[in-house]
Amino acid sequence: MVPELERLIQKSSRLVFFGGAGVSTESGIPDFRSVDGLYHQTFRYPPETMLSHTFFVQHTAEFFDFYRKKLIVHGAKPNAAHLRLAALEKEGKCKAVVTQNIDGLHQAAGSRTVYELHGSTLRNFCTRCGKFYGVDFIEEAGGHGDGVPHCTECGGLVKPDVVLYEEGLDEATVEGAIKAIRQADLLIVGGTSLAVYPAAGLLRYFRGDELVVINKQPTPADESASLVLHLPIGQALGPDAVKPENPETP
């Protein structure tokens, strides 16, 4: 354990965790912006284009081919960070997890109050009648026809419940996340460079006393943090965490 982090956690009664891709990389899910991540691979179009609303509408079959290959992940399991946060929620300490990830691993670990800012690959909905489908439905559609999933009830196009480029965040999800962050006495920011907006902008609603940043690389929030740990998130939050030789504290 990291003693100073554990002291802050034990003192807290309203902990909120704000996490990004670095939380999932330890479960084997690539970070889009890492050296070998999605944004550094070569495709016919840039990933930002292929994951845009316009591309979804104008090149639907190609969108789903790319989506199935690159965004649906198989075999990923919750890691030490996911499990610790779920345990802290069960203890009554962690009031919410706000995540930029779309893999559903926080819920798989047992967390119940999770605000998924960018949606989830596990949920898909008919754009005509609203019927929901699981991820298996999207995968199975790739085995026949043009690979585009259509609703079994009305024939409408089924869309992943993820926020594409050019789309806004879900208002209810954002409102819930803001309320949780505003009421927190301890905000732990982990596994995110805080480079993706508007999600990263939610930190400005924090009114509590203690801000902790856990990220391998520096972030814009480091200067205002009570504690900065340049550690993998699972190492910092998990049972095998060790105190770094020179923890950065403002």
Backbone hydrogen bonds, N-H to C=O, Kabsch-Sander energy under -0.5 kcal/mol:
donor,donor_aa,acceptor,acceptor_aa,energy
2,V,236,A,-0.5
6,E,2,V,-2.7
7,R,3,P,-2.2
8,L,4,E,-1.8
9,I,5,L,-2.4
10,Q,6,E,-2.6
11,K,7,R,-1.8
12,S,8,L,-1.3
15,L,93,K,-2.3
16,V,186,L,-2.4
17,F,96,A,-2.1
18,F,188,I,-3.0
19,G,17,F,-0.5
19,G,98,V,-2.7
20,G,190,G,-1.7
22,G,191,G,-3.0
23,V,20,G,-2.0
24,S,20,G,-0.5
24,S,21,A,-1.1
25,T,21,A,-1.6
26,E,22,G,-0.6
27,S,24,S,-2.0
28,G,25,T,-1.9
29,I,24,S,-1.8
32,F,30,P,-0.5
34,S,31,D,-1.5
37,G,34,S,-1.8
39,Y,32,F,-2.5
40,H,37,G,-1.6
41,Q,38,L,-1.4
43,F,41,Q,-0.6
49,T,46,P,-1.0
50,M,46,P,-2.2
51,L,47,P,-1.8
52,S,49,T,-1.5
53,H,165,Y,-2.5
56,F,52,S,-2.1
57,V,53,H,-2.0
58,Q,54,T,-2.9
59,H,55,F,-2.9
63,F,59,H,-2.5
64,F,60,T,-2.3
65,D,61,A,-1.8
66,F,62,E,-2.2
67,Y,63,F,-3.0
68,R,64,F,-2.5
69,K,65,D,-1.5
70,K,66,F,-2.4
71,L,67,Y,-2.4
72,I,67,Y,-1.3
73,V,71,L,-0.6
83,L,79,N,-2.4
84,R,80,A,-2.3
85,L,81,A,-2.3
86,A,82,H,-2.0
87,A,83,L,-2.1
88,L,84,R,-2.5
89,E,85,L,-1.9
90,K,86,A,-2.1
91,E,87,A,-1.8
92,G,89,E,-1.2
93,K,88,L,-2.1
94,C,88,L,-1.3
95,K,15,L,-2.9
95,K,93,K,-0.7
96,A,15,L,-0.9
97,V,113,T,-2.2
98,V,17,F,-3.4
99,T,97,V,-0.6
99,T,115,Y,-2.5
100,Q,19,G,-1.9
108,A,104,G,-1.9
109,A,105,L,-1.6
110,G,106,H,-0.7
110,G,107,Q,-0.8
111,S,106,H,-2.3
114,V,112,R,-1.2
115,Y,97,V,-3.2
116,E,114,V,-0.8
117,L,99,T,-2.2
117,L,115,Y,-1.1
118,H,99,T,-0.5
119,G,116,E,-1.4
120,S,161,D,-2.3
121,T,102,I,-2.9
123,R,120,S,-1.0
124,N,133,Y,-1.5
125,F,159,K,-2.7
126,C,131,K,-2.3
127,T,157,L,-3.3
130,G,126,C,-1.4
133,Y,124,N,-3.3
137,F,134,G,-0.8
138,I,134,G,-0.8
139,E,135,V,-1.9
140,E,136,D,-2.8
141,A,137,F,-1.4
142,G,138,I,-0.6
142,G,139,E,-1.1
143,G,140,E,-1.7
144,H,141,A,-1.2
147,G,144,H,-1.5
151,C,156,G,-3.3
155,G,151,C,-1.1
158,V,149,P,-2.3
159,K,125,F,-3.1
159,K,157,L,-0.5
161,D,120,S,-0.5
161,D,123,R,-2.9
162,V,160,P,-1.8
163,V,118,H,-2.0
164,L,162,V,-0.8
165,Y,51,L,-2.4
167,E,164,L,-2.0
174,V,170,D,-2.3
175,E,171,E,-2.7
176,G,172,A,-2.1
177,A,173,T,-2.3
178,I,174,V,-2.8
179,K,175,E,-2.2
180,A,176,G,-2.1
181,I,177,A,-2.6
182,R,178,I,-2.7
183,Q,179,K,-1.6
184,A,180,A,-0.7
184,A,181,I,-0.7
185,D,14,R,-1.9
186,L,14,R,-1.3
187,L,210,E,-2.2
188,I,16,V,-2.5
188,I,186,L,-0.5
189,V,187,L,-0.6
189,V,212,V,-3.4
190,G,18,F,-2.5
190,G,188,I,-0.6
191,G,214,I,-2.5
197,Y,195,A,-0.6
200,A,196,V,-2.7
201,G,198,P,-0.9
202,L,199,A,-1.9
203,L,200,A,-1.4
204,R,201,G,-1.4
205,Y,202,L,-1.9
206,F,203,L,-1.8
207,R,181,I,-0.6
209,D,185,D,-0.7
210,E,185,D,-1.6
211,L,209,D,-0.5
212,V,187,L,-2.7
213,V,227,L,-2.5
214,I,189,V,-3.3
215,N,213,V,-0.5
215,N,229,L,-1.9
222,D,219,T,-1.5
224,S,221,A,-0.8
225,A,221,A,-0.5
225,A,222,D,-1.3
226,S,211,L,-2.6
227,L,211,L,-1.5
228,V,248,E,-1.9
229,L,213,V,-3.0
231,L,229,L,-1.5
236,A,232,P,-2.1
237,L,233,I,-2.4
238,G,234,G,-2.0
241,A,238,G,-1.3
248,E,228,V,-1.1
249,T,247,P,-0.6
